[in-house]
Amino acid sequence: MPNAPYVLNGRVAVITLDNPPVNGMGLAVRQAVVGALDAAAADPAVAAVVITGNDRFFSGGADVREFGTPLSTQEPTLHTLIATVERLTKPVVAAIQGVCMGGGLELALGCHGRVAGLDATVALPEVKLGLLPGAGGTQRLPRVVGLETALNMILSGAQVPAAQLAHTALFDAVVASEAVLPAALARAEQLAAQQAEQGTLPRVRDRVVDAPLAEPFLQFVRQNVAAASKGYPAPLACVEAVAASVSSPFDEGLRREREGFLALMQTPESRALRHVFAAERAAPKIPDVPADTPLRPVGLVGVIGAGTMGGGIAMNFLNAGIPVVILERQPEALERGVTTIRRNYENSQKKGKLTAAQVHERMALLKPTLSYGDLAKADLVIEAVYEDIGVKEEVFRTLDEVCRPGAILASNTSTLDLNRIAAFTRRQQDVIGLHFFSPANVMRLLEVVRGEHTAKDVLATAMQLARTLRKIAVVSGVCDGFIGNRMIHRYGAAANDLIVQGASPQQVDRALERFGMAMGPFRMGDLAGLDIGWAIRKRRAAEHPDDARPSVADALCEAGRFGQKTGAGWYRYEAGQRNAVPDPDVDALIARFRAEQGITPRRITDEEIIERCIYALVNEGARLAEEGIAQRASDIDIVYLNGYGFPAYRGGPMRYADEVGLVNVVRALNRIAAEPGVDRAFWTPAPLLARLAAEGRSFN
C-alpha cells in the first residue's frame, strides 16, 4: 500500500491497492485499506471514495498463504473490511481494471458502486481450492447477476469478461479501459449527491434474488453437481450456500456461507487442492537460475518426426503463433503427418473451437520438409523420433552440423540418458530434454530435463517457452525415466506383482480407479501400447541383466498382444471400440505364469492394491527427491497430477503420503518388505522417507 492513506481527486479519495504481483488481500493490505477508509470517513474534504488497483489487477483475492494460519483471522478480516466499506456513510465505488477475482470481487460487491473496463475479468474461483467464496460472494453475486449466472460462475470458478455482464446490476458501467477511473470518479460524485438528497446509499445486500422458480432449478443443479463432482465436496457446498441467498435473510445466508467455508477448510480435499495451487507456482522456480536470466530468442522451431508425438509437439507452437519446420525422412510419412495436423484443426473448427481463418493461419505457419538444411535457421529443434539411442545419435550428430550456433537442441526422449545424447554434439550446453506427454497438443505437463552441461539460459528459455505454450513445466535431472516414467515403472511393477499373487487386471484397475486414478495401470498400458514398455524392459535387461525378471507383461507382448492398437492386450477390444473387455485368454496366461513360478494365488483386497501401488509411487518419489532428480516433493505431485491421472483432490502421491502420515507409510512398506519372496530393495523405505517419518515431518 502507498504511504499516504489516499490521494484526493477533487472531493473523492482514491485508495489504490498496491501489493504485487496480484494485489492479494493479505493482512497488511486489509489493515491499510481499513485505515484509509476510516481516515476518509473522518475527513470533511472527502465526499466519496474510489478503490482501484492497476491495469492488470484490481485484486487477485485473498492471500492463499494465510489460509489456516492466524493471519487469516486477525483483524481486520476480509469480512470486517467489506463491512467497513458497506457501512461507510460516504459512497465507495470500485474501479476495476484487469483481473478481479475471489476476495477482490467480494470487496467490489461490498462497494456502493462498480465501474469496470471492457478488458476486465471477474471470477469467484474458490471451488478450485476445494472451498466456497467465504466473504459474501455466494450471497451478493446472485443478487446482482441472478441465480443461474451466479451458480455458473461459482461452480466453474472461471473468469468472465466484464463486458459479458454489462447488462447486469453487477456494474454501474463498463467502459473503455482508459476511462475506468474517470467514470468511477463521476459515479462516486453522483452517489454522493444522491446520498445528500435521499440519505441512502445502494447496497447489494439490500437487493432480492429474482428467481421465482428457484427450488426446482436448485434441485436440478444439485443432481447434476452430485453426479459430476465425486471426490469433491466443495461444489455441492457452493450450491447450498447460494441456495441460502434465495431462502434466507442476508445475514442468515452470510452465516451459513461462513459455516460452509470453515468446514471445507478442514477437508483433506481442500488441503490437497491448496497444496496443488502452491505447487504449481513453485515448480517454475529454479534455485540456481536467477529470475532475470537473459533468454534466447525462439522465433522459429524445428520438429524432427511427423508422427503422433512430432505432430502434437508442432501443434503447440503453431497454436502459439510460432512458425514450425517439420522434418521427416519419407514423403509418405511427411504427408501423413501434415494431413493429421490439418485434420485435428478441422475437427476443432467443426466443434466451434476454431474459425476457418484460424485453421488457415496455423497451417500457414507450418513448413514440411525432407531436408535437414531447412533447419539451419531454427532457434530451437526438437527431435521426436523412435526411442532408440542409435537413432537419437544419428539425429543429434546431424543437428550439430546443420544448426546455427546458439540454437537449442532438444530431445523428447522419455527414458534415455540425456547426457549421452548431448555428448553426440560439440555443444552440450545447448542440449536439453523437452519431454511432452501424449497427446502432446492436449496434455499440460512438460518435463524439462536438465543435463549435466545444460546452460542456465537454455533452461530459463525452456521454462518461459512452457508458459508461452500454456504448459506446466517441471524440471527433472537425468536418470532412467526421469521423474514420471521412473516412478510409473515402480507403480507398474507393484501392479504386476499383485496379479501374479492373485488379483486380476480388472480388479487392480477398478480399485485404483475408485481411489481416483483416471485410468487403472492395465487399461492405461493397453491405451499407450504394451510394446513401448516391452522395448524399455528389454533395453534395461540388456543394460542390467542381473535385475531382469520374467513378467506377465512380457508374455503378453510375446503373444502379439500390444493393447488397443492390436485389439488385444490385458483386455480384448472389439473392432472400432475402446471398451476394455475382460479376456479369458489373459486369465489363462496369468495362471500358466503363476504355475511356472510356483506361486499359489491368494485373496487380495482392494485396500491392499491401493496401498501397494500408491506407496510404490511414494517410495520412488522419495528417492528422486533425495537424489535431487526432482527439485522438490511438490514437483513430483505436479508431474503425477498432470501427466498420469492422479486425482487432484488427493494432491499427488507425495501430498497423499503426508495426509496419510509418513509414519504409517513407512510401517506399511516395512511390513511388505518383510514378506517372503518380495524384492526387499524395492519395498524398503527410501532413506528420505524413513528420516522424515522418524522426525515427525512431512514431504511438504
Disulfide bonds with the S-S distance in Angstrom:
none
